[in-house]
Amino acid sequence: MSKILVTGASGGLGRLTLQHLLDRRPASELVGLARDPGKAADLAAQGIEIRAGDYVDHDSLLRAFAGIEKMLLVPTHAFTDRSAQHATVIAAAEQAGVEHLVYTPIIRKAGSEFELPQVTEPDTFTLKTLEASGLRSTVLGHPPYLENFRGYLGDDAFESGVRVPAGDGKVAAASREDLAEAQAVVLTDSAHEGKTYALHGSPAVSFADIAEILSQIRGTTVPYVPLSDEEYLEHRVAGGLPRPVAEFLLSWIHAINGGEWDDQPGDLERLLGRKPTTSAEFLRDYPAGAR
């Protein structure tokens, strides 16, 4: 019996992917990887096997990957040694006899010089490592998550407006729920092996568009207030964010304003077989829905 493993089972994306896999495969064919299996007890209660493993511990991964045919590598957190950790996962998967690995880097346009600290460089390294391995693979490029809007804007956008650095670029963000469902589709259909997808949402929106969406939801004007970079950082730090976190968010905003994720190739919609969640639909529950 072939088994499918999802790493990061106790995290948001991994947990959601396993939940969608339950709609397509029996629990007996599914495995979740977690550093602390106790944090995935809800999945174990549904019959999914939870195995202990850590991206920095090759031997734990080798044990966890035994008998696995396909797996999803959920990237580890930024500001850790992502390249080394992902290389350890890929090496262990190959040694354990995994046949097909799915990876989810951030989308980058062809020829783009955009660099996101602690994200794009490890992604490039991981893709090269995966290509050099003996594993079959599928690459599912992710745009920014709709859930990240709360991070960019803070919790008070209805009151203070959409206060971000100026720019008219758009972002075709997608929800974690939709991305997780698409990942479950790919993991359960061999037709996707060897392919690369860009899972943009639709339609693309600018920060000015977001202000208009919030205005329609609230029934009163939510202004779009362009700020300088330093004004944005001061605003977010005053709201309680550590400055390094605010600076990291600012780098995402710069990329959005530069149109880094404004494409809409339709890959996500085709994998889902339906329209993905739109920004307007998601923001109806702002800020609670953006958590």
URURWO-V909310 format. One record per residue. SS is DSSP state (H for helix, E for strand, - for the rest). OMEGA is omega in radians with two decimals (none if undefined). D_CENTER is the distance of its C-alpha to the mean C-alpha in whole Angstrom. Layout:
BEGIN
ss | omega | d_center
SS | OMEGA | D_CENTER
SS | OMEGA | D_CENTER
END
This chain:
BEGIN
ss | omega | d_center
- | 3.14 | 29
- | -3.14 | 26
E | 3.10 | 23
E | 3.14 | 19
E | 3.06 | 17
E | 3.08 | 14
- | 3.14 | 13
- | -3.03 | 12
- | 3.14 | 14
- | 3.11 | 14
- | -3.05 | 11
H | -3.06 | 9
H | 3.13 | 7
H | 3.14 | 10
H | -3.14 | 12
H | 3.13 | 11
H | 3.12 | 11
H | 3.10 | 15
H | 3.11 | 16
H | 3.07 | 15
H | 3.10 | 17
- | 3.08 | 20
- | -3.02 | 21
- | -3.13 | 21
- | 3.06 | 23
- | -3.11 | 25
H | -3.12 | 24
H | 3.14 | 26
H | -3.03 | 24
E | 3.14 | 21
E | 3.03 | 20
E | 3.09 | 17
E | 3.12 | 17
E | 3.03 | 17
- | 3.11 | 19
- | -3.10 | 21
H | 3.14 | 21
H | 3.14 | 23
H | 3.08 | 20
H | -3.09 | 19
H | 3.13 | 22
H | 3.11 | 21
H | 3.09 | 20
H | 3.14 | 23
- | 3.10 | 25
- | 3.08 | 24
- | 3.12 | 25
- | 3.10 | 22
E | 3.11 | 23
E | -3.13 | 21
E | 3.12 | 22
E | 3.10 | 22
- | -3.11 | 21
- | -3.11 | 19
- | -3.13 | 18
- | -3.06 | 21
- | -3.08 | 23
H | -3.08 | 24
H | 3.11 | 27
H | 3.12 | 25
H | 3.13 | 22
H | 3.09 | 25
H | -3.07 | 26
H | -3.07 | 23
- | -3.14 | 22
- | 3.09 | 26
- | -3.12 | 27
E | 3.08 | 23
E | -3.12 | 23
E | 3.10 | 19
E | 3.03 | 16
E | 3.04 | 12
E | 3.04 | 11
- | -3.11 | 8
- | 3.07 | 8
- | -3.03 | 11
- | 2.98 | 11
- | -3.14 | 12
- | 2.85 | 16
- | 3.11 | 16
- | -3.03 | 18
H | -3.08 | 15
H | -3.12 | 17
H | -3.12 | 19
H | -3.14 | 17
H | 3.10 | 15
H | 3.10 | 19
H | 3.11 | 20
H | -3.10 | 18
H | 3.13 | 19
H | 3.13 | 23
H | 3.12 | 23
H | 3.12 | 21
H | -3.13 | 24
H | -3.11 | 27
H | 3.12 | 26
- | 3.02 | 26
- | -3.06 | 23
- | -2.98 | 23
E | 3.14 | 20
E | 3.10 | 16
E | -3.13 | 13
E | -3.02 | 10
- | 3.08 | 7
- | 2.99 | 8
E | 3.13 | 7
- | 2.98 | 10
- | 3.10 | 14
- | 3.10 | 17
- | 3.12 | 20
- | -3.10 | 22
- | 3.05 | 20
- | 3.14 | 21
- | 3.09 | 18
- | 3.07 | 17
- | -3.05 | 14
- | 3.05 | 16
- | -3.12 | 14
- | -3.00 | 11
H | -3.13 | 13
H | 3.06 | 16
H | 3.08 | 15
H | 3.13 | 12
H | 3.11 | 16
H | -3.11 | 18
H | 3.14 | 15
H | 3.10 | 16
H | 3.11 | 19
H | 3.13 | 20
H | 3.13 | 19
H | -3.11 | 21
H | -3.13 | 24
- | 3.09 | 23
- | -3.09 | 25
- | 2.88 | 22
E | -3.02 | 21
E | 2.95 | 18
E | 3.14 | 15
E | 3.13 | 13
E | -3.13 | 10
E | -3.14 | 9
E | 2.92 | 6
- | 2.96 | 7
- | 3.11 | 7
E | 2.98 | 6
H | 3.12 | 10
H | -3.13 | 10
H | -3.13 | 10
H | 3.12 | 13
H | 3.12 | 15
H | -3.13 | 14
H | -2.97 | 15
H | -2.95 | 18
- | -3.07 | 19
- | -2.95 | 21
- | -3.06 | 24
H | 3.11 | 23
H | -3.08 | 26
H | -3.02 | 29
H | -3.12 | 28
- | 3.08 | 26
E | -2.99 | 23
E | -3.12 | 24
E | 3.06 | 22
E | -3.05 | 23
- | 3.08 | 25
- | -3.12 | 24
- | 3.08 | 24
- | -3.11 | 20
- | 3.12 | 18
E | 3.08 | 14
- | -3.07 | 13
- | 3.13 | 10
E | 3.13 | 9
- | 3.05 | 9
H | -3.13 | 6
H | -3.14 | 10
H | 3.12 | 10
H | 3.12 | 7
H | 3.12 | 9
H | 3.11 | 12
H | 3.11 | 12
H | 3.09 | 11
H | 3.09 | 14
H | -3.11 | 16
H | -3.10 | 15
H | -3.08 | 16
- | -3.13 | 19
- | -3.08 | 21
H | -3.13 | 22
H | -3.07 | 22
H | -3.14 | 19
- | 3.10 | 20
- | -3.07 | 20
- | 3.08 | 18
E | -3.13 | 15
E | 3.02 | 14
E | -2.95 | 12
E | 3.06 | 10
- | 2.95 | 11
- | -3.13 | 12
- | -0.11 | 16
- | 3.05 | 18
- | -3.12 | 17
E | 3.03 | 18
- | 3.07 | 20
H | 3.04 | 20
H | 3.08 | 24
H | 3.13 | 22
H | 3.08 | 20
H | 3.12 | 24
H | 3.10 | 26
H | 3.13 | 23
H | 3.09 | 24
H | 3.13 | 27
H | 3.13 | 28
H | -3.08 | 26
H | -3.10 | 28
- | 3.07 | 31
- | -3.03 | 32
- | 2.95 | 31
- | -3.00 | 28
- | 2.94 | 29
E | -3.02 | 26
E | 3.13 | 28
E | -3.14 | 27
E | 2.91 | 27
- | 3.11 | 28
H | -3.09 | 25
H | 3.09 | 28
H | 3.11 | 28
H | -3.13 | 24
H | 3.13 | 24
H | 3.13 | 27
H | -3.09 | 26
H | 3.10 | 23
H | 3.09 | 25
H | 3.11 | 28
- | 3.04 | 25
- | -3.14 | 25
- | 2.95 | 22
- | -3.07 | 22
H | 3.12 | 23
H | 3.09 | 21
H | 3.11 | 18
H | 3.12 | 19
H | 3.09 | 19
H | 3.09 | 16
H | 3.13 | 15
H | 3.13 | 18
H | 3.06 | 16
H | -3.13 | 13
H | 3.09 | 16
H | -3.13 | 18
H | 3.09 | 16
H | 3.13 | 16
H | 3.09 | 19
- | 3.09 | 20
- | -3.08 | 18
- | -3.08 | 16
E | -3.09 | 13
- | 3.13 | 16
- | 3.09 | 17
- | -3.07 | 17
- | 3.09 | 18
- | -3.12 | 17
H | -3.11 | 15
H | 3.13 | 13
H | -3.14 | 16
H | 3.12 | 18
H | -3.13 | 16
H | -3.04 | 16
- | 3.14 | 20
- | 3.08 | 19
- | 3.06 | 18
- | 3.10 | 15
- | -3.14 | 15
- | 3.07 | 16
H | -3.12 | 16
H | 3.12 | 19
H | -3.10 | 19
H | -3.03 | 16
H | 3.07 | 18
- | -3.12 | 21
- | 3.14 | 20
- | -0.06 | 19
- | -3.05 | 19
H | -3.10 | 19
H | -3.11 | 16
H | -3.09 | 14
- | none | 14
END
